[in-house]
């Protein structure tokens, strides 16, 4: 029965540590922009295409 108490204490302690780390990251702005990183690869870079076209014409 003692091992059960130890396991509960360890799991609750680990959960509290992860919660503290999560709260610190939220305050630092880690999770502010959750939309654009997922679709950034789908967006075309017009600036890159324009500059490469200009270099090819010269």
Secondary structure, DSSP 8 states (H G I E B T S, - for coil): -HHHHHHHHHHHHHHHHHHHHHHHHHHTTTTS--SHHHHGGGS--HHHHHHHHHHHH-
